[in-house]
Amino acid sequence: MVTRIDESAVVLIAMRNDVVLNLTPTELERYRRQIMLPGFGEDAQRQLKATTVLVTGVGGLGGTAAVYLAVAGIGRLILVRGGDLRLDDMNRQILMTHDWVNRPRVFKAKETLERINPDVQIDAICEYITPDNVDQLVQSADLALDCAHNFDERNWLNAACVRWQKPMIEAAMNDMEAYLTTIVPGQTPCLSCIFPEKPDWDRRGFGVLGAVSGTLACLTALEAIKLITGLGQPLQSQLLTMNFNHMEFVKRRPYHDPDCPVCGSLSFTQRVLDQSVRSAPANSLDWVALNR
Amino acid sequence: MTVKVLIPTPLQKFTRDQATIECTGGTIAELLDSLEQDFPGIKARLCDEQGNLRRFINFYVNSEDIRFLDGANTALQAGDEVSIVPAVAGG
């Protein structure tokens, strides 16, 4: 399905069933304005349609990222978020409506997204990420968006994505600051490389503007779209830090720990493969991806 | 050796709400001592009881993680920018 030798897209293709999906006349019209983007085209649209994205945390960040994946024509979304909608969620959770307060938010997210784009398959799971459910969820998807509101869920998702070699977009915020990176196991630092330990965290202990979580969400969805389609350059091995008070956006080089307890063995395998690839014939990236 | 230090929001209560401060130090370790002199209490948030840098905080010198360099002994040059980036989990 991928004609360009693009590392990130090849990784995804290798982990996805090689299903060629045709676009309907409605889809061709719905997505016409993005299909005309240079470097996008109908191939990229078909890749989106063939992709399943797991979104953990469906609040101001994950819910808004899901909107932009849905309108872009992602094939399937798996939304995972326990708990009921609270009134103080309503300043940022744009999939919700006032009359849904005190009801499970993930089902409202599914309902709203289906009304926006009925062509997207949406699975709503009213649970938090746990050690018991994370492996099955990650295996069900081609990539994951890490948008949870606590470090436990983020750590479990990171470890499962490494275990099953699924890319993960890491997005997190606090007050007027945020960061974003794209993790491809074996190629980039994982969350544990970047932050080997996590601090105590009060999920409601900071302020948040909907425009801030929404901005981060748009960038998160864009990273996923880039990774799926090969468009542009995703933030692989780059940590984009954002200060919204001063509108300072900086790309940094986060540490890739060769001895990381989560992804260190993959990094070793990748180094061996890279050495083989250097003496391999053209299209060797396909070989690397397909042999993972 | 004067460098610019970017302070994340959770630590700005130690720096009188300043997000950017000018500080001195020939290495990251010296910089932390200098910060503590100017803003008492901040070092304990950046280092553990043994004086090691906390592992849930990244330190970048001009966008490079100091673990690629020489850790707390990373040398600083005048005009360098040191960024402190803590792990966060808001979603």
Interface residues (C-beta under 8 A of the other chain):
Chain A: G57 G59 G60 L61 G62 C147 A148 H149 N150 F151 R154 A171 A172 M173 N174 D175 M176 E177 A178 Y179 I194 F195 P196 E197 K198 P199 W201 R203 F206 V208 S213 L239 T241 N243 N245 H246 V250 K251 R252 R253 P254 Y255 D257
Chain B: L6 P8 T9 P10 A19 R54 R55 F56 N58 Y60 S63 E64 D65 R67 F68 S83 V85 P86 A87 V88 A89 G90 G91
